[in-house]
Amino acid sequence: MGTRECGHMSAMSSPTKGEAGITGQWRTARPVVDHTKCLAAKLGKVTCLQCWVFCPEAVIEKDIPITVDLEYCKGCGICAGVCPSGAIEMAPETQFSEVEVHAGK
């Protein structure tokens, strides 16, 4: 188990990325982030990050703008559910080319 830390939040226990192996290959939906709606991207600083806090696989990087490691994302949709600005939507993997699916793009 790893820990996540942020200057204004307490540390939390979280799974280490890849602990269960590359899991993105069997995902049926992926998170797509609209950076025009994302509070952190709009303000250009670490603000909300509810997606990062609640991601059970720790695949969301708290970059500005946020990024998702699709090699390990299982497509659970928790990030989309907790996003207060509706910046994350789940899109079916069938919308992406075979190359994008396996390359995690």
Secondary structure, DSSP 4 states (H G I P E B T S, - for coil): -EEEEETTEEEEEEPPTTTT---GGG-SEEEEE-TTT-HHHHHTSS---HHHHH-TT--EE--SS-EE-TTT-----HHHHH-TT--EEEEEGGGS-HHHHHHT-
